[in-house]
Every structure is written in structure tokens, then in C-alpha cells.
Amino acid sequence: MEDLVMMTPSFWSGRRVFVTGHTGFKGSWLCLWLQRLGAQVTGFSLDAPTQPSLFEEAEVAREIQHIVGDVRDAAALRNAIQHARPEVVFHLAAQSLVRQSYADPVETYSTNVMGTVHVLDAARHVESVRAVVNVTTDKCYENLETRRAYIESDTLGGRDPYSNSKACSELVTAAFRQSFFAHGHGHSDGTATRAGIASARAGNVIGGGDWAVDRLVPDLLRAFDRGEPAIVRRPHAVRPWQHVLEPLAGYLALAERLHAQPEHYSGAWNFGPRPDDMRAVDEIAEALTSALGEGASFVVQQEADAPHEAGLLLLDASKARGELGWESLLKLEEALVWIAQWHRARQRGESVRHITLEQIGQYEARIGRMTAHGATFAAG
């Protein structure tokens, strides 16, 4: 088989792209990367979900069309997509926290399920759209907590409202793909939208600029900044940790392939780390504490009557490696060093936009070296 190129930067130059959830952590990194590649980006989202926020500190709105809106508002979303006339749609808008889903399950389902319905229904009526990537989660699987990593054909499920709502979003995506998009059965009149539609299931994403509550790395950093030991719950829970740029590179690669061959690349895709980077929570805490150095520490505190969260979740990304040429380029220890460097630079008062774009550039260089070698590239 000929060597695969992970992504083609020139593809994005001048390309019209629509991003939901662009004010969030992953959305902000994605929009900055798209700006760097020369894309014409329109973002549609609620205001930044945290204070501070990467979206505001990195001035993401400076070079995109920034629209404040709610994916639960079908009419507003439809008007925005029709006006933007995108070729590529990335759907990232979501209620993304497990614990919040217990506190407000109605909001979680309405955002994650009907929000997906509204995005896909709007996209199928815009002739310019050629590729849609719905970003869900590794937690969409029916997790039996075995040592076997999940593949894309495994049963969907989800015990908590967040995970379950994302499984529902996957089902919505599959139904729209079969009913309305190019390689499905098409419309009742025999026509079909000439676009590829895929879902992307990433692992636990970490990186500079994430200030969400009830996430391990942000919780650690907040405690370190206060000069207090961070409190770590569920220390032995194992997750597929990965730097935010890893799955984003996968989303970009997937969108390129969908644009060119929608009938081949439509479907579900896992983007997770190498097997040896699927680590326990306490290992992440120890490694980040070491990377940050003096003043950083943590303690383990078991919670009584805590809501259910999975203890073991492993992800198999061999399909993306084999068919997209995608690869995980940062070992976990290196990803944590990048986070520590990003955080320390921000503390020194350096431009958050510059710090973030610089790390994107470093990651692009990794992709370039992998492509030049014509083989999988292992960081280290």
C-alpha cells in the first residue's frame, strides 16, 4: 500500500469552514489551526464556557466570523450555515461534562442530541457542504470495562447522561448518513446530498488553555496556581489521554478525505493514543506535577457516594492509522511537558495566542517530518 499523508495544509487555504462550539477548548485550538492554514472560518457557539477562556485570551474571534448562537436554536443555526456557505462543517458544540450531565440531563440531551439533528439537517440543505465531521467521544461505547480496546463497530451505549447522549448523537449521525447523504439511500425523490458525513470519537483530550471544571488537568493546574495540593479522585481510573492537537489533526485529515471520497470515508472513526499511553489518573497527576516542578503536588481523596464514572476505557485507533495515515505523534510524557510549558509561558505574561500558535507550528513540523519519512513517525 502506498504511503498515506496525514493531512495536506494547502487543502485548507481559502476553504470555507463552519465550526460549532468554537468558543470551547477544542474549538479554540481548531479555529486557531484553521486560521494558520488560511481557511475562512465561521464559528457558531454560545459565549466562552469558562473564565478564563482560551477563546478570549488567544483572541480567536480576531480572524474568524464569530456568531454567538445555540445549536438548540434550529432556525438561527440554519441561517448561519446558509449564509456561510461552508464546504466543511465541524460539529463540536456539546455539553461535555459527565458530572454536569447528572446535574442537568435535559440540557445535556437537548444540546447533544437535538443539537446534532439541527446541525446535520441544516448542512444537508446547503449545496456547498462537502464534508461534515461530528465530534462525539470515546465514552459513546457500551463500556464493559474490559482490557480490550473498543473499535468502531462495537456496541454503543453509555451509563451516564453525557455518555448516553453522545451514543444517541452517533445514532443520529448514522441515520442522517443513510437517509440524506451521498452514499446512503438518498432523498425520497432519488437525490442525495453530495457530502461525506463522519463521526470522530476521541479519547480524553488535554492541553494548554482548558479551564473546565471536573477535568483532571485543569483541576491540577488551578490547585498548583493557588499553591495548594491538587485533589485527585479515582486515581486508578484508566483513560486514553492525548494532547488536543492529536485528535484535531485526525479531524482535519478525515475532513480532507470526506471531501474527496465521501462514499469511502463516511462512517465512525476512533482517534486515541498508542496503547502504552492509556494511563491511570494518578500517573497523569505524577507526571504533570514533575513537569511543573516546584510548588506542584497532589493528594488522593476517594469520594463517598460519587456519581458513576467508568474505571477503565481503552480505544483502538488502528482504522485511522491504516486508512487516514493518522498517527499519535506526542508521547504522553511529552504532551504533559507541552502543557506545562504552555502554562508557565502564560504565567510569565506571554501572549496566549502566540504560545498556542507556536505549539501548533511545532506539531505541524512533526507531521511534516512524518510525511517526509514516508512512514509512521514515533515521537521521542
Steps between C-alpha positions, in 0.01 A plus 500: 500500500633846415596729784220718630533870573332594829375840384566752223539858629440649154154341489380746765623822342193709415266213592169605663458317831215510752578406862242456775629527855789721388514684834586184692841353571526266200310740276744781578804286419331383177411853389852627567641213295254566216593870508868405477419282197320788328142373525200733505338402830151569631437403861159447660485450875389625835735739677822352635402241762772584755680793653781526412455357151742414222256651250530846657864491606620377159275751318351225287220729377756736346524318166174307472132576457384463861130429555351461847225240476356181643489176299163436664368797298439328168400813306799707609739216424346436158527868408864515611603195295309618195667840520850355553470252210772272643660205328598339831300488825653401834238444770662537843225678697400284797432473868821306559524430873392173658418648841306791349290248310382355833413850623311598183418204276238692300752761388749224421261308276351806334845636413674177406214327319274768355800725443643228275167463321491875433858511367456204265160614378634847426811364328308271268308798358812702416632407157858609571552249784730212405612363838347486848693376804294446816732490801364265765707309759660168589236476775229424241575127524318255727795479737542158662834613650700212353863522388393493135517834319178598321478505121254698290259208447456430872162552668407854594366575846578726793394470862506871593294765314806654332636173361154383402417827327816465292402146403166649391689761297683216326170333415365829364810535283461148363132556422567826315787339312280217379201721426632822354869490406688386193560132573172437682161435348447865413183707507159364414531660156813297429751779561762522773721768647848469350681510831683265729390472861710343774520485877828537690547330836800637689645408835554727802641815345750715692690818417573857593200727540247251637327657801198271529393375842515132593778423254826363632759728340312830553427402861869424556614829348251708697619346826866548407435867421342545844802337661287215629527124453259390228232249600488194276193276496482150347881466483493158334257585220663439160429728203632551144678833565625708205610855425226706336698535176495123446126456438476839327753377244277197458190715446680704235629189324154342510332811359747508210423136413125552536519794261678288238331161547184528712381151415822342635578703810153561643447313824638487854867556589695460823789734581687380805855465629732205467417218743787584737370856541167385645583576863347528844398835647769494770771447236384814317501695826851383584637579153344849483618577854852405393480708181386811688762460770518697825167581667300226327362206700185292536316278746261215434153539648244228446140627478205345673177469300659651187303464174608213280796553268676228302805347663653365178461620143734409214478610137631327184599751229648253252237587237610867495866395489445258215256696284569868574874489562428657838740435782544601862817712491539605864578251770297570812796626703585741220140621477507580872827692454333704223213579737741605775693720256178659374384566857829644618522728195150632573600559862796707378257723311586383150235527229263206527430524128872483423560209740217298349590570137862416576403156630279446194801585286715252691238232447476580129876450481453153648243421230741629237780275624268200505386575146858550379603164644208332325432282802349515843685738725549423867569797721779476751 
